[in-house]
Amino acid sequence: MSTIEEIVAVPKDETSTAFKRRFIWRMIGVLTGGMLLDGYILGIIGPVTFSMQAEMGLSTFDLGLVASMALFGILIGSPLGGWAGDKFGRKPLFMIDMGLFLIASAMQFFINSLEMLVLVRLLMGIAIGAEYSVGWPMMSEFAPARLRGRLMGVTILAWYAGFMIGYTTGYIMNLPDPMPWRIIIGTSTIIAAILFVARIGLPESPRWLWSKGRKNEARAIAHKYLESAEDMADMEKTEVRQGVR
Protein backbone atom coordinates (compact mmCIF):
# COMPACT_ATOMS: atom_id res chain seq x y z
CA MET A 1 0.00 0.00 0.00
CA SER A 2 1.35 3.41 -0.96
CA THR A 3 1.96 6.21 1.48
CA ILE A 4 -1.00 8.19 0.16
CA GLU A 5 -3.33 5.20 0.51
CA GLU A 6 -2.16 4.71 4.08
CA ILE A 7 -2.90 8.34 4.88
CA VAL A 8 -6.33 8.28 3.27
CA ALA A 9 -7.43 4.85 4.51
CA VAL A 10 -10.73 4.90 2.59
CA PRO A 11 -12.42 2.25 0.44
CA LYS A 12 -11.39 2.21 -3.20
CA ASP A 13 -14.89 3.17 -4.33
CA GLU A 14 -14.36 6.45 -2.47
CA THR A 15 -11.33 7.30 -4.59
CA SER A 16 -12.83 6.23 -7.91
CA THR A 17 -13.33 8.62 -10.82
CA ALA A 18 -17.11 8.33 -10.47
CA PHE A 19 -16.95 9.26 -6.78
CA LYS A 20 -14.75 12.26 -7.53
CA ARG A 21 -17.04 13.46 -10.29
CA ARG A 22 -20.08 13.18 -8.00
CA PHE A 23 -18.21 15.23 -5.44
CA ILE A 24 -17.29 17.91 -7.98
CA TRP A 25 -20.92 18.16 -9.11
CA ARG A 26 -22.00 18.45 -5.49
CA MET A 27 -19.43 21.16 -4.87
CA ILE A 28 -20.52 23.04 -7.99
CA GLY A 29 -24.14 22.76 -6.84
CA VAL A 30 -23.62 24.16 -3.36
CA LEU A 31 -21.29 26.93 -4.52
CA THR A 32 -23.48 28.13 -7.39
CA GLY A 33 -26.44 27.69 -5.06
CA GLY A 34 -24.83 30.03 -2.57
CA MET A 35 -24.36 32.69 -5.24
CA LEU A 36 -27.94 32.16 -6.43
CA LEU A 37 -29.15 32.68 -2.86
CA ASP A 38 -27.14 35.91 -2.63
CA GLY A 39 -28.88 37.30 -5.70
CA TYR A 40 -32.27 35.97 -4.58
CA ILE A 41 -32.10 37.77 -1.24
CA LEU A 42 -31.21 41.07 -2.91
CA GLY A 43 -33.90 40.66 -5.59
CA ILE A 44 -36.84 39.38 -3.54
CA ILE A 45 -37.30 42.56 -1.51
CA GLY A 46 -37.94 44.85 -4.49
CA PRO A 47 -41.56 43.87 -5.23
CA VAL A 48 -42.63 44.05 -1.54
CA THR A 49 -41.33 47.50 -0.63
CA PHE A 50 -44.72 49.18 -1.11
CA SER A 51 -46.50 46.57 1.04
CA MET A 52 -43.81 46.90 3.67
CA GLN A 53 -44.03 50.68 3.62
CA ALA A 54 -47.83 50.72 3.90
CA GLU A 55 -48.01 48.24 6.79
CA MET A 56 -45.11 49.58 8.86
CA GLY A 57 -45.53 53.25 8.03
CA LEU A 58 -42.00 53.59 6.68
CA SER A 59 -40.70 56.86 5.31
CA THR A 60 -38.63 57.19 2.15
CA PHE A 61 -35.55 57.47 4.34
CA ASP A 62 -36.51 54.25 6.16
CA LEU A 63 -36.86 52.39 2.86
CA GLY A 64 -33.46 53.65 1.76
CA LEU A 65 -31.99 52.49 5.05
CA VAL A 66 -33.48 49.02 4.65
CA ALA A 67 -32.24 48.76 1.07
CA SER A 68 -28.73 49.91 1.95
CA MET A 69 -28.27 47.62 4.97
CA ALA A 70 -27.59 44.55 2.83
CA LEU A 71 -24.93 46.45 0.88
CA PHE A 72 -23.41 47.75 4.10
CA GLY A 73 -23.39 44.18 5.43
CA ILE A 74 -21.51 43.03 2.32
CA LEU A 75 -18.92 45.72 3.03
CA ILE A 76 -18.44 44.17 6.50
CA GLY A 77 -18.78 40.51 5.57
CA SER A 78 -16.37 40.41 2.63
CA PRO A 79 -13.16 41.45 4.43
CA LEU A 80 -14.21 39.70 7.65
CA GLY A 81 -14.98 36.50 5.77
CA GLY A 82 -11.71 36.73 3.82
CA TRP A 83 -9.74 37.07 7.05
CA ALA A 84 -11.62 34.23 8.78
CA GLY A 85 -11.34 31.93 5.76
CA ASP A 86 -7.58 32.41 5.58
CA LYS A 87 -7.05 32.04 9.31
CA PHE A 88 -9.49 29.28 10.31
CA GLY A 89 -10.10 27.50 7.01
CA ARG A 90 -12.70 27.43 4.28
CA LYS A 91 -14.82 24.65 5.79
CA PRO A 92 -15.82 26.36 9.08
CA LEU A 93 -16.70 29.61 7.32
CA PHE A 94 -18.57 27.66 4.64
CA MET A 95 -20.95 26.29 7.28
CA ILE A 96 -21.14 29.33 9.57
CA ASP A 97 -21.95 31.53 6.60
CA MET A 98 -24.88 29.38 5.46
CA GLY A 99 -26.02 28.98 9.09
CA LEU A 100 -26.22 32.79 9.31
CA PHE A 101 -28.20 32.82 6.07
CA LEU A 102 -30.61 30.27 7.52
CA ILE A 103 -31.11 32.10 10.84
CA ALA A 104 -31.52 35.53 9.25
CA SER A 105 -33.92 34.15 6.64
CA ALA A 106 -36.09 32.52 9.31
CA MET A 107 -36.11 35.77 11.31
CA GLN A 108 -37.89 37.46 8.40
CA PHE A 109 -41.13 35.69 9.28
CA PHE A 110 -41.19 37.48 12.65
CA ILE A 111 -40.20 41.05 11.73
CA ASN A 112 -42.30 43.49 13.74
CA SER A 113 -40.31 46.73 13.66
CA LEU A 114 -38.06 48.84 11.49
CA GLU A 115 -35.13 48.06 13.80
CA MET A 116 -35.57 44.32 13.38
CA LEU A 117 -35.93 44.68 9.62
CA VAL A 118 -32.70 46.69 9.45
CA LEU A 119 -30.90 44.11 11.62
CA VAL A 120 -32.05 41.19 9.50
CA ARG A 121 -30.98 42.86 6.26
CA LEU A 122 -27.62 43.72 7.82
CA LEU A 123 -27.06 40.09 8.88
CA MET A 124 -27.98 38.90 5.41
CA GLY A 125 -25.55 41.36 3.87
CA ILE A 126 -22.78 40.10 6.13
CA ALA A 127 -23.59 36.52 5.08
CA ILE A 128 -23.54 37.53 1.40
CA GLY A 129 -20.16 39.21 1.81
CA ALA A 130 -18.75 36.15 3.58
CA GLU A 131 -20.12 33.93 0.81
CA TYR A 132 -18.24 35.99 -1.76
CA SER A 133 -15.00 35.56 0.17
CA VAL A 134 -15.30 31.79 0.63
CA GLY A 135 -17.35 30.60 -2.36
CA TRP A 136 -14.98 31.65 -5.12
CA PRO A 137 -11.85 30.36 -3.33
CA MET A 138 -13.53 26.99 -2.72
CA MET A 139 -14.53 26.77 -6.37
CA SER A 140 -11.06 27.65 -7.65
CA GLU A 141 -9.34 25.32 -5.16
CA PHE A 142 -11.44 22.23 -5.91
CA ALA A 143 -12.40 22.68 -9.56
CA PRO A 144 -10.31 20.87 -12.19
CA ALA A 145 -7.86 23.27 -13.82
CA ARG A 146 -9.40 22.70 -17.27
CA LEU A 147 -12.83 23.84 -16.01
CA ARG A 148 -11.86 26.42 -13.41
CA GLY A 149 -12.40 29.54 -15.49
CA ARG A 150 -15.75 28.41 -16.86
CA LEU A 151 -17.04 27.37 -13.43
CA MET A 152 -16.06 30.72 -11.95
CA GLY A 153 -18.09 32.31 -14.71
CA VAL A 154 -21.05 30.06 -13.88
CA THR A 155 -21.09 31.32 -10.28
CA ILE A 156 -21.39 34.90 -11.54
CA LEU A 157 -24.28 33.92 -13.81
CA ALA A 158 -25.89 32.18 -10.83
CA TRP A 159 -25.95 35.47 -8.92
CA TYR A 160 -27.79 37.24 -11.75
CA ALA A 161 -30.15 34.28 -12.13
CA GLY A 162 -30.85 34.37 -8.39
CA PHE A 163 -31.65 38.09 -8.50
CA MET A 164 -33.99 37.57 -11.44
CA ILE A 165 -35.68 34.56 -9.80
CA GLY A 166 -36.06 36.45 -6.53
CA TYR A 167 -37.59 39.53 -8.13
CA THR A 168 -39.89 37.43 -10.35
CA THR A 169 -40.98 35.28 -7.41
CA GLY A 170 -41.81 38.36 -5.34
CA TYR A 171 -43.74 39.87 -8.23
CA ILE A 172 -45.76 36.71 -8.88
CA MET A 173 -46.56 36.20 -5.19
CA ASN A 174 -48.03 39.70 -5.18
CA LEU A 175 -50.51 38.75 -7.92
CA PRO A 176 -53.46 38.85 -8.00
CA ASP A 177 -54.03 38.91 -4.24
CA PRO A 178 -50.78 39.92 -2.49
CA MET A 179 -49.37 37.46 0.03
CA PRO A 180 -47.95 38.81 3.33
CA TRP A 181 -44.58 40.39 2.56
CA ARG A 182 -42.91 38.52 5.43
CA ILE A 183 -43.76 35.21 3.77
CA ILE A 184 -42.53 36.45 0.40
CA ILE A 185 -39.09 37.51 1.62
CA GLY A 186 -39.00 34.50 3.95
CA THR A 187 -38.99 32.12 0.98
CA SER A 188 -35.19 32.44 1.01
CA THR A 189 -35.29 30.19 4.10
CA ILE A 190 -36.13 27.20 1.88
CA ILE A 191 -33.05 27.71 -0.30
CA ALA A 192 -30.82 28.38 2.73
CA ALA A 193 -32.02 25.18 4.48
CA ILE A 194 -31.36 23.03 1.40
CA LEU A 195 -27.87 24.47 0.94
CA PHE A 196 -27.02 24.15 4.64
CA VAL A 197 -27.87 20.43 4.61
CA ALA A 198 -26.04 19.94 1.28
CA ARG A 199 -22.86 21.47 2.71
CA ILE A 200 -22.68 19.13 5.70
CA GLY A 201 -19.71 16.78 5.39
CA LEU A 202 -17.82 18.69 2.71
CA PRO A 203 -14.05 18.60 3.22
CA GLU A 204 -11.58 21.36 3.95
CA SER A 205 -9.74 22.85 0.99
CA PRO A 206 -6.53 20.89 0.39
CA ARG A 207 -4.84 24.04 -0.91
CA TRP A 208 -5.61 25.87 2.32
CA LEU A 209 -4.23 22.94 4.33
CA TRP A 210 -1.12 22.90 2.16
CA SER A 211 -0.62 26.64 2.69
CA LYS A 212 -0.71 26.03 6.45
CA GLY A 213 1.94 23.33 6.28
CA ARG A 214 -0.56 20.50 6.94
CA LYS A 215 0.71 18.62 3.92
CA ASN A 216 -0.30 15.07 4.87
CA GLU A 217 -3.91 16.16 5.39
CA ALA A 218 -3.80 18.12 2.14
CA ARG A 219 -2.52 15.12 0.19
CA ALA A 220 -5.13 12.84 1.75
CA ILE A 221 -8.03 15.11 0.78
CA ALA A 222 -6.56 15.76 -2.66
CA HIS A 223 -6.14 12.02 -3.25
CA LYS A 224 -9.74 11.39 -2.26
CA TYR A 225 -11.46 14.26 -4.06
CA LEU A 226 -9.30 15.75 -6.83
CA GLU A 227 -9.86 14.10 -10.16
CA SER A 228 -6.46 14.24 -11.82
CA ALA A 229 -2.82 13.87 -10.88
CA GLU A 230 -2.16 17.21 -12.58
CA ASP A 231 -4.47 18.98 -10.10
CA MET A 232 -2.64 17.32 -7.19
CA ALA A 233 0.71 18.37 -8.62
CA ASP A 234 -0.60 21.89 -9.11
CA MET A 235 -1.61 22.00 -5.44
CA GLU A 236 1.86 20.93 -4.34
CA LYS A 237 3.42 23.78 -6.31
CA THR A 238 1.45 26.30 -4.26
CA GLU A 239 3.71 28.69 -2.45
CA VAL A 240 2.76 31.03 0.35
CA ARG A 241 4.65 34.27 0.47
CA GLN A 242 4.64 36.45 3.53
CA GLY A 243 4.07 40.15 3.07
CA VAL A 244 6.90 42.56 3.75
CA ARG A 245 6.73 44.05 7.22
Secondary structure as the mmCIF struct_conf table of DSSP 4:
data_model
#
loop_
_struct_conf.conf_type_id
_struct_conf.id
_struct_conf.beg_label_comp_id
_struct_conf.beg_label_asym_id
_struct_conf.beg_label_seq_id
_struct_conf.end_label_comp_id
_struct_conf.end_label_asym_id
_struct_conf.end_label_seq_id
HELX_RH_AL_P HELX_RH_AL_P1 THR A 3 VAL A 8
HELX_RH_3T_P HELX_RH_3T_P1 LYS A 12 GLU A 14
BEND BEND1 THR A 15 SER A 16
HELX_RH_AL_P HELX_RH_AL_P2 THR A 17 ILE A 44
TURN_TY1_P TURN_TY1_P1 ILE A 45 ILE A 45
HELX_RH_3T_P HELX_RH_3T_P2 GLY A 46 VAL A 48
HELX_RH_AL_P HELX_RH_AL_P3 THR A 49 MET A 56
TURN_TY1_P TURN_TY1_P2 GLY A 57 GLY A 57
HELX_RH_AL_P HELX_RH_AL_P4 THR A 60 PHE A 88
HELX_RH_AL_P HELX_RH_AL_P5 ARG A 90 MET A 107
HELX_RH_3T_P HELX_RH_3T_P3 GLN A 108 PHE A 110
BEND BEND2 SER A 113 SER A 113
HELX_RH_AL_P HELX_RH_AL_P6 LEU A 114 PHE A 142
BEND BEND3 ALA A 143 ALA A 143
TURN_TY1_P TURN_TY1_P3 ALA A 145 LEU A 147
HELX_RH_AL_P HELX_RH_AL_P7 ARG A 148 MET A 173
TURN_TY1_P TURN_TY1_P4 ASN A 174 ASN A 174
BEND BEND4 LEU A 175 ASP A 177
HELX_LH_PP_P HELX_LH_PP_P1 PRO A 178 PRO A 180
HELX_RH_AL_P HELX_RH_AL_P8 TRP A 181 GLY A 186
TURN_TY1_P TURN_TY1_P5 THR A 187 THR A 187
HELX_RH_AL_P HELX_RH_AL_P9 SER A 188 ARG A 199
TURN_TY1_P TURN_TY1_P6 ILE A 200 GLY A 201
HELX_LH_PP_P HELX_LH_PP_P2 LEU A 202 SER A 205
HELX_RH_AL_P HELX_RH_AL_P10 PRO A 206 SER A 211
TURN_TY1_P TURN_TY1_P7 LYS A 212 GLY A 213
HELX_RH_AL_P HELX_RH_AL_P11 LYS A 215 TYR A 225
HELX_RH_AL_P HELX_RH_AL_P12 ALA A 229 GLU A 236
TURN_TY1_P TURN_TY1_P8 LYS A 237 LYS A 237
HELX_LH_PP_P HELX_LH_PP_P3 GLN A 242 VAL A 244
#
